[in-house]
Amino acid sequence: MGSETFPEVILAIILPPVGVFLRFSCGVEFWICLLLTILGYIPGIIYALCVLVV
């Protein structure tokens, strides 16, 4: 995990779409994360962490 990933991971835990937005802007990943966060907070966190770390 690089130093640029650490703030994204912290934001992904607090506000999942914001962490994904920092990496992918308004790409498909952001919209999927936003939808999952609206449907359920935990799925949004899991998806954001998977996208950012992997």
PyMOL Python script that loads the backbone (N, CA, C, O; Angstrom):
from pymol import cmd

cmd.read_pdbstr("""\
ATOM      1  N   MET A   1       0.855  -1.172   0.000  1.00  0.00           N
ATOM      2  CA  MET A   1       0.000   0.000   0.000  1.00  0.00           C
ATOM      3  C   MET A   1       0.897   1.231   0.000  1.00  0.00           C
ATOM      4  O   MET A   1       1.717   1.404   0.902  1.00  0.00           O
ATOM      5  N   GLY A   2       0.748   2.075  -0.997  1.00  0.00           N
ATOM      6  CA  GLY A   2       1.545   3.281  -1.096  1.00  0.00           C
ATOM      7  C   GLY A   2       0.992   4.410  -0.251  1.00  0.00           C
ATOM      8  O   GLY A   2      -0.114   4.325   0.283  1.00  0.00           O
ATOM      9  N   SER A   3       1.774   5.464  -0.138  1.00  0.00           N
ATOM     10  CA  SER A   3       1.340   6.587   0.691  1.00  0.00           C
ATOM     11  C   SER A   3       0.156   7.325   0.080  1.00  0.00           C
ATOM     12  O   SER A   3      -0.622   7.940   0.810  1.00  0.00           O
ATOM     13  N   GLU A   4       0.001   7.280  -1.235  1.00  0.00           N
ATOM     14  CA  GLU A   4      -1.147   7.941  -1.852  1.00  0.00           C
ATOM     15  C   GLU A   4      -2.424   7.150  -1.640  1.00  0.00           C
ATOM     16  O   GLU A   4      -3.517   7.703  -1.760  1.00  0.00           O
ATOM     17  N   THR A   5      -2.310   5.871  -1.328  1.00  0.00           N
ATOM     18  CA  THR A   5      -3.485   5.038  -1.117  1.00  0.00           C
ATOM     19  C   THR A   5      -4.053   5.213   0.286  1.00  0.00           C
ATOM     20  O   THR A   5      -5.257   5.045   0.475  1.00  0.00           O
ATOM     21  N   PHE A   6      -3.229   5.543   1.272  1.00  0.00           N
ATOM     22  CA  PHE A   6      -3.675   5.634   2.658  1.00  0.00           C
ATOM     23  C   PHE A   6      -4.836   6.621   2.846  1.00  0.00           C
ATOM     24  O   PHE A   6      -5.837   6.246   3.457  1.00  0.00           O
ATOM     25  N   PRO A   7      -4.749   7.865   2.348  1.00  0.00           N
ATOM     26  CA  PRO A   7      -5.901   8.779   2.509  1.00  0.00           C
ATOM     27  C   PRO A   7      -7.155   8.281   1.783  1.00  0.00           C
ATOM     28  O   PRO A   7      -8.274   8.479   2.256  1.00  0.00           O
ATOM     29  N   GLU A   8      -6.959   7.638   0.638  1.00  0.00           N
ATOM     30  CA  GLU A   8      -8.104   7.106  -0.092  1.00  0.00           C
ATOM     31  C   GLU A   8      -8.797   5.997   0.695  1.00  0.00           C
ATOM     32  O   GLU A   8     -10.024   5.906   0.692  1.00  0.00           O
ATOM     33  N   VAL A   9      -8.015   5.157   1.366  1.00  0.00           N
ATOM     34  CA  VAL A   9      -8.592   4.063   2.148  1.00  0.00           C
ATOM     35  C   VAL A   9      -9.334   4.625   3.362  1.00  0.00           C
ATOM     36  O   VAL A   9     -10.421   4.151   3.692  1.00  0.00           O
ATOM     37  N   ILE A  10      -8.767   5.620   4.023  1.00  0.00           N
ATOM     38  CA  ILE A  10      -9.443   6.242   5.166  1.00  0.00           C
ATOM     39  C   ILE A  10     -10.761   6.870   4.706  1.00  0.00           C
ATOM     40  O   ILE A  10     -11.787   6.710   5.367  1.00  0.00           O
ATOM     41  N   LEU A  11     -10.737   7.581   3.581  1.00  0.00           N
ATOM     42  CA  LEU A  11     -11.976   8.174   3.061  1.00  0.00           C
ATOM     43  C   LEU A  11     -12.959   7.090   2.613  1.00  0.00           C
ATOM     44  O   LEU A  11     -14.172   7.264   2.729  1.00  0.00           O
ATOM     45  N   ALA A  12     -12.444   5.986   2.107  1.00  0.00           N
ATOM     46  CA  ALA A  12     -13.328   4.896   1.675  1.00  0.00           C
ATOM     47  C   ALA A  12     -14.059   4.278   2.849  1.00  0.00           C
ATOM     48  O   ALA A  12     -15.166   3.766   2.687  1.00  0.00           O
ATOM     49  N   ILE A  13     -13.461   4.317   4.023  1.00  0.00           N
ATOM     50  CA  ILE A  13     -14.128   3.787   5.209  1.00  0.00           C
ATOM     51  C   ILE A  13     -15.164   4.778   5.727  1.00  0.00           C
ATOM     52  O   ILE A  13     -16.242   4.379   6.167  1.00  0.00           O
ATOM     53  N   ILE A  14     -14.840   6.071   5.677  1.00  0.00           N
ATOM     54  CA  ILE A  14     -15.749   7.094   6.198  1.00  0.00           C
ATOM     55  C   ILE A  14     -16.841   7.410   5.176  1.00  0.00           C
ATOM     56  O   ILE A  14     -18.028   7.339   5.491  1.00  0.00           O
ATOM     57  N   LEU A  15     -16.442   7.756   3.965  1.00  0.00           N
ATOM     58  CA  LEU A  15     -17.360   8.074   2.859  1.00  0.00           C
ATOM     59  C   LEU A  15     -16.882   7.335   1.609  1.00  0.00           C
ATOM     60  O   LEU A  15     -16.062   7.865   0.859  1.00  0.00           O
ATOM     61  N   PRO A  16     -17.379   6.132   1.377  1.00  0.00           N
ATOM     62  CA  PRO A  16     -16.858   5.299   0.283  1.00  0.00           C
ATOM     63  C   PRO A  16     -16.809   5.976  -1.095  1.00  0.00           C
ATOM     64  O   PRO A  16     -15.787   5.853  -1.770  1.00  0.00           O
ATOM     65  N   PRO A  17     -17.848   6.680  -1.549  1.00  0.00           N
ATOM     66  CA  PRO A  17     -17.761   7.262  -2.885  1.00  0.00           C
ATOM     67  C   PRO A  17     -16.659   8.325  -3.023  1.00  0.00           C
ATOM     68  O   PRO A  17     -16.104   8.502  -4.107  1.00  0.00           O
ATOM     69  N   VAL A  18     -16.349   9.020  -1.947  1.00  0.00           N
ATOM     70  CA  VAL A  18     -15.313  10.059  -2.018  1.00  0.00           C
ATOM     71  C   VAL A  18     -13.938   9.425  -2.242  1.00  0.00           C
ATOM     72  O   VAL A  18     -13.145   9.921  -3.043  1.00  0.00           O
ATOM     73  N   GLY A  19     -13.662   8.336  -1.538  1.00  0.00           N
ATOM     74  CA  GLY A  19     -12.391   7.653  -1.740  1.00  0.00           C
ATOM     75  C   GLY A  19     -12.229   7.136  -3.160  1.00  0.00           C
ATOM     76  O   GLY A  19     -11.147   7.237  -3.739  1.00  0.00           O
ATOM     77  N   VAL A  20     -13.287   6.589  -3.719  1.00  0.00           N
ATOM     78  CA  VAL A  20     -13.243   6.084  -5.093  1.00  0.00           C
ATOM     79  C   VAL A  20     -13.152   7.243  -6.076  1.00  0.00           C
ATOM     80  O   VAL A  20     -12.468   7.136  -7.094  1.00  0.00           O
ATOM     81  N   PHE A  21     -13.831   8.349  -5.788  1.00  0.00           N
ATOM     82  CA  PHE A  21     -13.803   9.515  -6.668  1.00  0.00           C
ATOM     83  C   PHE A  21     -12.389  10.081  -6.809  1.00  0.00           C
ATOM     84  O   PHE A  21     -12.001  10.523  -7.891  1.00  0.00           O
ATOM     85  N   LEU A  22     -11.623  10.068  -5.725  1.00  0.00           N
ATOM     86  CA  LEU A  22     -10.259  10.584  -5.791  1.00  0.00           C
ATOM     87  C   LEU A  22      -9.387   9.794  -6.748  1.00  0.00           C
ATOM     88  O   LEU A  22      -8.471  10.351  -7.354  1.00  0.00           O
ATOM     89  N   ARG A  23      -9.653   8.522  -6.891  1.00  0.00           N
ATOM     90  CA  ARG A  23      -8.840   7.687  -7.778  1.00  0.00           C
ATOM     91  C   ARG A  23      -9.382   7.653  -9.200  1.00  0.00           C
ATOM     92  O   ARG A  23      -8.610   7.742 -10.155  1.00  0.00           O
ATOM     93  N   PHE A  24     -10.721   7.525  -9.359  1.00  0.00           N
ATOM     94  CA  PHE A  24     -11.303   7.256 -10.673  1.00  0.00           C
ATOM     95  C   PHE A  24     -12.148   8.397 -11.232  1.00  0.00           C
ATOM     96  O   PHE A  24     -12.716   8.251 -12.314  1.00  0.00           O
ATOM     97  N   SER A  25     -12.251   9.515 -10.539  1.00  0.00           N
ATOM     98  CA  SER A  25     -13.090  10.640 -10.936  1.00  0.00           C
ATOM     99  C   SER A  25     -14.534  10.147 -11.099  1.00  0.00           C
ATOM    100  O   SER A  25     -15.016   9.399 -10.248  1.00  0.00           O
ATOM    101  N   CYS A  26     -15.222  10.539 -12.147  1.00  0.00           N
ATOM    102  CA  CYS A  26     -16.632  10.147 -12.320  1.00  0.00           C
ATOM    103  C   CYS A  26     -16.771   8.930 -13.227  1.00  0.00           C
ATOM    104  O   CYS A  26     -17.672   8.869 -14.064  1.00  0.00           O
ATOM    105  N   GLY A  27     -15.882   7.971 -13.056  1.00  0.00           N
ATOM    106  CA  GLY A  27     -15.931   6.751 -13.850  1.00  0.00           C
ATOM    107  C   GLY A  27     -17.003   5.799 -13.350  1.00  0.00           C
ATOM    108  O   GLY A  27     -17.749   6.105 -12.420  1.00  0.00           O
ATOM    109  N   VAL A  28     -17.062   4.655 -13.979  1.00  0.00           N
ATOM    110  CA  VAL A  28     -18.052   3.637 -13.640  1.00  0.00           C
ATOM    111  C   VAL A  28     -17.876   3.171 -12.196  1.00  0.00           C
ATOM    112  O   VAL A  28     -18.858   2.898 -11.507  1.00  0.00           O
ATOM    113  N   GLU A  29     -16.623   3.080 -11.737  1.00  0.00           N
ATOM    114  CA  GLU A  29     -16.364   2.631 -10.372  1.00  0.00           C
ATOM    115  C   GLU A  29     -17.026   3.543  -9.350  1.00  0.00           C
ATOM    116  O   GLU A  29     -17.580   3.074  -8.356  1.00  0.00           O
ATOM    117  N   PHE A  30     -16.966   4.852  -9.599  1.00  0.00           N
ATOM    118  CA  PHE A  30     -17.578   5.816  -8.690  1.00  0.00           C
ATOM    119  C   PHE A  30     -19.085   5.622  -8.614  1.00  0.00           C
ATOM    120  O   PHE A  30     -19.654   5.625  -7.523  1.00  0.00           O
ATOM    121  N   TRP A  31     -19.736   5.455  -9.759  1.00  0.00           N
ATOM    122  CA  TRP A  31     -21.190   5.324  -9.775  1.00  0.00           C
ATOM    123  C   TRP A  31     -21.648   4.017  -9.141  1.00  0.00           C
ATOM    124  O   TRP A  31     -22.682   3.979  -8.474  1.00  0.00           O
ATOM    125  N   ILE A  32     -20.879   2.938  -9.348  1.00  0.00           N
ATOM    126  CA  ILE A  32     -21.214   1.671  -8.695  1.00  0.00           C
ATOM    127  C   ILE A  32     -21.087   1.826  -7.180  1.00  0.00           C
ATOM    128  O   ILE A  32     -21.946   1.365  -6.429  1.00  0.00           O
ATOM    129  N   CYS A  33     -20.015   2.474  -6.738  1.00  0.00           N
ATOM    130  CA  CYS A  33     -19.806   2.672  -5.309  1.00  0.00           C
ATOM    131  C   CYS A  33     -20.898   3.552  -4.714  1.00  0.00           C
ATOM    132  O   CYS A  33     -21.373   3.276  -3.613  1.00  0.00           O
ATOM    133  N   LEU A  34     -21.300   4.594  -5.412  1.00  0.00           N
ATOM    134  CA  LEU A  34     -22.361   5.472  -4.936  1.00  0.00           C
ATOM    135  C   LEU A  34     -23.674   4.705  -4.805  1.00  0.00           C
ATOM    136  O   LEU A  34     -24.379   4.849  -3.806  1.00  0.00           O
ATOM    137  N   LEU A  35     -24.002   3.901  -5.793  1.00  0.00           N
ATOM    138  CA  LEU A  35     -25.231   3.102  -5.747  1.00  0.00           C
ATOM    139  C   LEU A  35     -25.195   2.102  -4.593  1.00  0.00           C
ATOM    140  O   LEU A  35     -26.176   1.954  -3.864  1.00  0.00           O
ATOM    141  N   LEU A  36     -24.064   1.419  -4.429  1.00  0.00           N
ATOM    142  CA  LEU A  36     -23.961   0.458  -3.328  1.00  0.00           C
ATOM    143  C   LEU A  36     -24.028   1.140  -1.967  1.00  0.00           C
ATOM    144  O   LEU A  36     -24.582   0.579  -1.022  1.00  0.00           O
ATOM    145  N   THR A  37     -23.473   2.338  -1.858  1.00  0.00           N
ATOM    146  CA  THR A  37     -23.517   3.071  -0.597  1.00  0.00           C
ATOM    147  C   THR A  37     -24.937   3.531  -0.292  1.00  0.00           C
ATOM    148  O   THR A  37     -25.352   3.529   0.867  1.00  0.00           O
ATOM    149  N   ILE A  38     -25.679   3.921  -1.311  1.00  0.00           N
ATOM    150  CA  ILE A  38     -27.071   4.322  -1.103  1.00  0.00           C
ATOM    151  C   ILE A  38     -27.910   3.112  -0.681  1.00  0.00           C
ATOM    152  O   ILE A  38     -28.770   3.219   0.194  1.00  0.00           O
ATOM    153  N   LEU A  39     -27.654   1.964  -1.310  1.00  0.00           N
ATOM    154  CA  LEU A  39     -28.416   0.765  -0.982  1.00  0.00           C
ATOM    155  C   LEU A  39     -28.041   0.185   0.383  1.00  0.00           C
ATOM    156  O   LEU A  39     -28.872  -0.410   1.069  1.00  0.00           O
ATOM    157  N   GLY A  40     -26.794   0.367   0.756  1.00  0.00           N
ATOM    158  CA  GLY A  40     -26.326  -0.135   2.050  1.00  0.00           C
ATOM    159  C   GLY A  40     -24.908   0.331   2.290  1.00  0.00           C
ATOM    160  O   GLY A  40     -24.047   0.181   1.423  1.00  0.00           O
ATOM    161  N   TYR A  41     -24.662   0.885   3.435  1.00  0.00           N
ATOM    162  CA  TYR A  41     -23.357   1.490   3.719  1.00  0.00           C
ATOM    163  C   TYR A  41     -22.222   0.467   3.666  1.00  0.00           C
ATOM    164  O   TYR A  41     -21.165   0.748   3.100  1.00  0.00           O
ATOM    165  N   ILE A  42     -22.427  -0.701   4.241  1.00  0.00           N
ATOM    166  CA  ILE A  42     -21.386  -1.735   4.299  1.00  0.00           C
ATOM    167  C   ILE A  42     -20.992  -2.233   2.899  1.00  0.00           C
ATOM    168  O   ILE A  42     -19.796  -2.346   2.630  1.00  0.00           O
ATOM    169  N   PRO A  43     -21.932  -2.536   1.998  1.00  0.00           N
ATOM    170  CA  PRO A  43     -21.520  -2.933   0.646  1.00  0.00           C
ATOM    171  C   PRO A  43     -20.709  -1.842  -0.076  1.00  0.00           C
ATOM    172  O   PRO A  43     -19.809  -2.149  -0.857  1.00  0.00           O
ATOM    173  N   GLY A  44     -21.029  -0.589   0.189  1.00  0.00           N
ATOM    174  CA  GLY A  44     -20.260   0.500  -0.402  1.00  0.00           C
ATOM    175  C   GLY A  44     -18.831   0.525   0.096  1.00  0.00           C
ATOM    176  O   GLY A  44     -17.903   0.760  -0.677  1.00  0.00           O
ATOM    177  N   ILE A  45     -18.648   0.282   1.398  1.00  0.00           N
ATOM    178  CA  ILE A  45     -17.302   0.240   1.969  1.00  0.00           C
ATOM    179  C   ILE A  45     -16.517  -0.937   1.399  1.00  0.00           C
ATOM    180  O   ILE A  45     -15.358  -0.783   1.013  1.00  0.00           O
ATOM    181  N   ILE A  46     -17.138  -2.097   1.345  1.00  0.00           N
ATOM    182  CA  ILE A  46     -16.456  -3.290   0.834  1.00  0.00           C
ATOM    183  C   ILE A  46     -16.033  -3.081  -0.612  1.00  0.00           C
ATOM    184  O   ILE A  46     -14.900  -3.393  -0.977  1.00  0.00           O
ATOM    185  N   TYR A  47     -16.931  -2.556  -1.438  1.00  0.00           N
ATOM    186  CA  TYR A  47     -16.603  -2.327  -2.837  1.00  0.00           C
ATOM    187  C   TYR A  47     -15.482  -1.292  -2.980  1.00  0.00           C
ATOM    188  O   TYR A  47     -14.553  -1.485  -3.764  1.00  0.00           O
ATOM    189  N   ALA A  48     -15.570  -0.204  -2.226  1.00  0.00           N
ATOM    190  CA  ALA A  48     -14.548   0.838  -2.310  1.00  0.00           C
ATOM    191  C   ALA A  48     -13.184   0.292  -1.922  1.00  0.00           C
ATOM    192  O   ALA A  48     -12.194   0.565  -2.600  1.00  0.00           O
ATOM    193  N   LEU A  49     -13.118  -0.470  -0.848  1.00  0.00           N
ATOM    194  CA  LEU A  49     -11.830  -1.032  -0.424  1.00  0.00           C
ATOM    195  C   LEU A  49     -11.290  -2.022  -1.454  1.00  0.00           C
ATOM    196  O   LEU A  49     -10.090  -2.047  -1.724  1.00  0.00           O
ATOM    197  N   CYS A  50     -12.168  -2.830  -2.023  1.00  0.00           N
ATOM    198  CA  CYS A  50     -11.713  -3.773  -3.065  1.00  0.00           C
ATOM    199  C   CYS A  50     -11.169  -3.051  -4.281  1.00  0.00           C
ATOM    200  O   CYS A  50     -10.145  -3.454  -4.834  1.00  0.00           O
ATOM    201  N   VAL A  51     -11.831  -2.000  -4.700  1.00  0.00           N
ATOM    202  CA  VAL A  51     -11.403  -1.247  -5.882  1.00  0.00           C
ATOM    203  C   VAL A  51     -10.093  -0.511  -5.619  1.00  0.00           C
ATOM    204  O   VAL A  51      -9.222  -0.469  -6.487  1.00  0.00           O
ATOM    205  N   LEU A  52      -9.950   0.065  -4.435  1.00  0.00           N
ATOM    206  CA  LEU A  52      -8.774   0.865  -4.154  1.00  0.00           C
ATOM    207  C   LEU A  52      -7.543   0.034  -3.828  1.00  0.00           C
ATOM    208  O   LEU A  52      -6.434   0.411  -4.205  1.00  0.00           O
ATOM    209  N   VAL A  53      -7.708  -1.071  -3.147  1.00  0.00           N
ATOM    210  CA  VAL A  53      -6.550  -1.841  -2.711  1.00  0.00           C
ATOM    211  C   VAL A  53      -6.075  -2.820  -3.785  1.00  0.00           C
ATOM    212  O   VAL A  53      -4.873  -3.042  -3.932  1.00  0.00           O
ATOM    213  N   VAL A  54      -7.003  -3.402  -4.528  1.00  0.00           N
ATOM    214  CA  VAL A  54      -6.624  -4.405  -5.531  1.00  0.00           C
ATOM    215  C   VAL A  54      -6.244  -3.779  -6.818  1.00  0.00           C
ATOM    216  O   VAL A  54      -5.899  -4.481  -7.768  1.00  0.00           O
TER     217      VAL A  54
END
""", "prot")
cmd.dss("prot")
cmd.show_as("cartoon", "prot")
cmd.util.cbc("prot")
cmd.orient("prot")
